[in-house]
Amino acid sequence: MAYPHDKVEVILTATDGNNILLASSTGEKGRWTCGFVPHILRAVAVVHRATQVTNATNEIWSIRHATKAGAASATGQQISTLTFPSGKAQGAVAYRSGLNTKVLPGQEIIAHVTTAAGAATRNRVILYLEPSWEQPGNVAAMVASD
C-alpha cells in the first residue's frame, strides 16, 4: 500500500477553544495532542495577529513536548524557543525549522510563554507536521472501542 507523504499545518488552540493566543502573561497558551497516527514535528511558527506595542520586553515562546498528560517543563521537554523583539508589526512571523521531533499518540506539543510581551499581543502558533507512517500507533497506550 502506498502512503501519502504530505505535511500539514495545525493551528494550536487555547484551553478555551480560541485560536488567538495572548502573550501578555507567562504560562501555557495552547497545546496539540497526537491522536491516532504518529507525527514528526518539522517546524513551528508564531504569527503576530496585531501590532505589538514597542516596549522593553521581548516576547519569548517555549515549544515543549509532553510525553504524558499534564504540564511540560522546560527541562528535558523543551523543543525550541522563539523570540520576538518588541515592536513587531501585524503579520510578523518567528519560526524554527529542522525540529524533527517524533510525537506519538497521546503525546502533546505545548506552546508556553516564558517572557511576556509587556503589552497585549495576539498570536497564532502553527505546527508544521508530517505523518509518520513507518511506525504504527502506540498500541500499548491505545484502546480499540466497540
Disulfide bonds with the S-S distance in Angstrom:
none
